[in-house]
């Protein structure tokens, strides 16, 4: 909050380096700090270990939805460049733009669909597996079918921690397919990416080192005020190439290229706020150990809640509890009636809990099955709050019967 206040006081409109060098360079440095903190591959760093400029780098977007849009634009640019390199002229390229296809699972956040609608490409929604994951085989089958129909696959989004269940897609398998089919691979880790500050979660993310882009939201689970969505690209060439528009009133630094970034060319708007300052405040105030303690505390509480729900006997866990999300429902065997009655009871339970007023949670549907999904993640939350949540769940479940 202090960082946001200071940023607002400075009133920086940091669209290019020449008008806001301090804001620009702090963002470059802080994004490298954050990338290293979550264990990102050096491909994503703006500054190499030897001190020279890297091909990649990080940029702070407003939301993961914005990140989706800009990387899909970059992916389209990459594919068009490849088509031209392979001999297609500009006229034919324009004629095949509508044949570009982006791939998402049925668990991918709605931001992916919105981004596809905005850039005007086709979308293929792929059914996830029994664990709500996008798999290599399912992606390959969809690509094969689309190529047979004369379409052009160009982009795939894999998710590290889906919204519904916090599932983790087959990142390595999807990376294999993206490489062989020349697709841009984007990793959406908007929620769960913060967990990567803890080394014990990094084996779950094997494969992200092969992605073209990676995004997570510090404003979700890393103690940072909204808005702050961290996006990294392994190579900024296509991103900057697609979004750069030069005008006389947007001067650049003459005869300079190393480390001089105009972040207006990494995002949709021209102007941008000094978001890096609040991220700097969080990282300097909490440090790596403080941020890790914050994440581990919530995971521990979520595991405790899971164990208590199982021990109660009336509830079933609908998805593995890996992070701070617990997805559950009242067992069908507890409810007299058919599948419709079971769903109705669980949907009613969500309403009862929220109407009670002591806690708040959101329900969802998993392939037609109603479930509840409390997320443990508040910066001011305590184990007592989680215990209260359990108490309210139990009381409202008893009243639902």
N, C-alpha and C positions, 0 to 999 in steps of 0.2 A: 504493500500500500504506500509506503514511503517513497519507493521508487516511482510509482505511478504519479504521486503528488509532485515529485521533483521534475519528472518528465513533462507534466502539464505546465509547471511553472516555466520551464525553459521554452515551451511552445515551439519545438523544433518540427519543421516539415521536411523530413529527411529524404527527399526523393533522389538526390545525387550527392556524390562525394564533395563536389566543389562548394556546395552551400552548407554542408553539415559533415565535415570530415571526422569530427570526434564521435558523433553518433554512428556513422558508418563503420569506422574502424573498431569501435567498441562492440558492435554487433558481430563483426567478423571474428573477433577474438573470443567473445563470450560463446558464440555458437561452436567454435572449436573446443572450448572448455567443456561445454555440455556434451558434445559428441564424444569426447574422450571419456567423460564421466559415465556414459551409458555403454561404452565399449564399442563404438562404431569403428569400422575399418578406416584406415588412413586415407582411403580413396575419397572419403567424404569430407576431408579436412581442407580448409582454405589455405593453410600454411603447412608445408611439409616439415618433416623432422629436421631437414638441413636448412630451414629458414627460407626456402624459396616458395614461390606461389604454386599451389596445387591446382588441378583441373576442377576439383569439386568445391564444396563449401556449403555453409548453412545460411538460411535467411528466415526471419521471423514473419510468418503470415498471421492474419487475424484469426483464422479458424482452419480446421482440417478440410473443410469444404473448399476454401480458397486454394489450399495446397493441391487438392484433387484437380481442380480446374487447370492450374498452371502446369502441372506435370503432364496432364493429358494433352495440353497444347504443345508442350515440348516433345512428347511422344509422337504426335502427329507430324511435327517438323522433322524428327529423326526418320520416320518412315518415308516421308516425301523425299527427303534427301537421298535415301537408299534407292527409291524407285528411279530418281533422276540419274543416279550413279549407274544404275543398271540399264540406262538407255531410254527411259520414258521421257518424252518432251513435256513442256509445261501444259500444253493443251490437253494431253491425255491424263496428266496428273490431276487437273481440275475435274476431269470427267469421272475419275475413280475415287474422289474424296468421299462420296456417299457410301462407298463400299468398305470403308474402314470399320473394324469391329473391335470393341473393348469388352473384356471379360471380367465378370464379377461373380461371386457366389450368391446364393439366396440369403446369406447372412452378412454380406457386405453392407456397410452403412449406406443410407440413402444418398449421402454426398456423392457417391460414385455415379449413380443414375443421374443426379442433377448436373454434374459436370459433363456427362455425355450429352445430355439434352442441350446444354449451352454450346458445346463445340460442334454439335450436329453430326455425331457419329452413331453407328449402330451399336446396340448393346446385346450381349449374350449373358443371361443369368443362368448360372450352372448350379444344379442341385448339390448341396453339401452332403457329406457322408453321415453315418449314424452318430458321429461325434460333432456334427455341425461344422466340419472342416472342408475347405476346398482342397481336392486332391490332384495330383499330377495326372492320373489316368482320366479323370473327368474333364480336366482342362484339355488334354490331348484329344479326346474324343470330340469335344466341341469345336476345336480348331480344325480338325480333319474334316468335319461336316461342313464348316463354313468355307474352307478352301475349295472343297468340291463344288460348292455353289458359286464360286467365283468371287468370294469376298476376301478382304485383306485384313488379317489379324494384325493389330498394332500395339495393344496395351493390355496388361493384366494387373489387377489389384489383388494382392494377398494381404490378409489381415493378421496382425499379432494382437489378439484379444478382441474378439468380435463384441458388438454392442449387446446382443441378446444373451450370450452365454460365456463371453471371454474366451472363446475357442481360438486355437492357433492353427492357421492353415498349414499345409505341407509346404513350408517355405523352400526347402532344398529342392523338392521335386518340381515345384512351380518354377524355380530358378533354372532348373535343367531345361524345361520346356521353353521358357522365355528366351534362353540363349539359342537354342536350336531353331526357334521359329522367328527370331529377330524381333521379339516383343519388348517393349519398355516394361520393366517390372517395378511397380510401386508398392511399398510396404506401408499399410495404414496401421499405425500403432497408437492412434489418438489417445486411447485410455491407458492401455497396459504398457506402453513404451516407457513410462516413468519407472516401472519395476526393474528395468535394465540397469539402473544405478546400482542395484544389488547383484554382485557377481553370480550368486546362486541361480538367478533366473536367465542368465545369458545362454546356457546350453539350449534353452527352449527356442531361442531365436536364431539357431544355426541356419544360415542361408541368406540373412539380410546383408551380409558382406558382398553379395553378388547382385544386389538390386541396383537399379538406376536412381531410385529416390526412396527416402525414408522420412516419415513424419510422425511426430507425437505432440501432444498438447501439455506443456507444463502447467497450463491453467486448469487441467483436470485433476491431476493427482500429485503435482510437484510444487505445491505451496505458492503458486504464482497467480496473481490476480488476472482475471480475464481482461484483455484478450492476448494470448501468447501461444502461437502454434509454431513449433520448430520443424522446419523442413530442410533436409539436406539432399543435394544431388551429387552423384559421383563425377559428373562432367557437366559443367554449366553451359557448354557450347550451344546445345539445341534450345535450352531454356532462354538464354539471352538472345539467341538468334531469332527466336519466335516472337519475343516480347519487346525487342528494341525498336524504337522509332525515334529518329534524330530530328531535332528542330533547332533553329538558330537560338531560340530562347531557352534551350536546355544545354548550356555549354559543358564541355568535357575538359578535363585537365590535359593540356597539350603535352605531347611527347612523353606520356606516362601511361603505363599499363599495369605494372606489378602492384598488387594490393589495392589498386584504385577501383572500387566497385561502385556502380550506380545501381542501387537496389530497386530503383523504379523499373529496371529491366528484369527483375526477378519476381514480379508480382503483377496483379491486375491494375490497381490504382496507380496514379502518378505520385501523389503525396503519401507520406507514411509517418506514423508516430515513432517516438523514441522508445520502443518497447524493450530494447536491450538493457536499459537502465534498471528496470524492475527485476529482470532476470539476473543481472549482476548482483543486485541487492540480495536476492534469495540465495544465490550460490555463495556469496561472501558471508552472509549472516549464519546460514545453517551449515555450510560446508558439506563435503561428501558424507561424513558420518551422520550428520543431522538429517539429511535427506533420506539416507538409507534407513535410519531408525524410524522415520515417519512411515515409510513404505512397509517395513517389516511389522510394525505395530498393527497396521490395518489388515495385513495378511493373516497375522496371528488371530485377530479378532474374528475374521471371516471363517477361519478354520474352527474356532471355538463355536461359533454360531452353527456351522454345519454339524458338528458333533452333537450339539444339544438338540437340534432338530431330529437327527437320526435316533438319538436316545429316546426322545419323546414317543416314537413309534407311530405317530399319525402322519408323518411327512416323508416324502421321498425326494432325494436330491436329483435334479434333472440334468446336471452337467458337472464335470469335475470342478472343484473349487481350487483354483490356482492362484488367483490374485485376491481382490477384495470383493468380488461379486459372488453371491450365493443364490442359485436358481433352484427353487423347490416348488412343490405343490402338496396339497392334501392328497393322501393316497386314495385311489379309487375304492379300495377295500373298506375304507372308513365311511364312505358315502353310499347311501342306499339309492340305487338308480342306475341309469345307463351312462354312456360317455358324455351325453349332453348335460346330464345332471351333475356329473363330476366337474365339467368345465364351468358350469353355472355357479357351483359352490365356490370354486377357486376364484372366479371373477368377483363374486360377491365378497369374498374374504378381503380382497384388495380394497374394495370400497369401505368395508367395515373398519379396516385398519386405518385408512386415511381419514375417515370421518371421526374416528376416535380422537384424533387431534394431537396425540402424544408423539407419534412418529409418522414418517412419510416414506412410501415406497411405490415402485411402479411395477405393474404386471406386464406380461408379454404372452405371445403365442408361439409355441414351438411345434411347427407342422400340425397346427390345429389344436394343440393341447395348451390350455391356459396354465400359466405358472406365475409365480411371484419372484421378484429379483431385487432384493435389497442390496445396495452397494455400500460397503464400508470405506469411507475415504475422506471424510471431513477433516480439515486441519484442526478443528476444535473438538472433534469427537473423542469420547473416552470409552473405556470398557464398560462403564456404567450405562452409557447410551446404548451400547450393543445389548447389554443385559435387559434394558427396558424394552428394546425392540423385540427380543425373544418373549418377554412377558406379555406384550401386547398381542403378538402373533398367537400365542397359546390361548389367551383369553378370548380373542375374537374367533378363533377356530372353534372353541367350545360353544360359543354363542351361535355359530353358523349351523350347528348340528340340529 
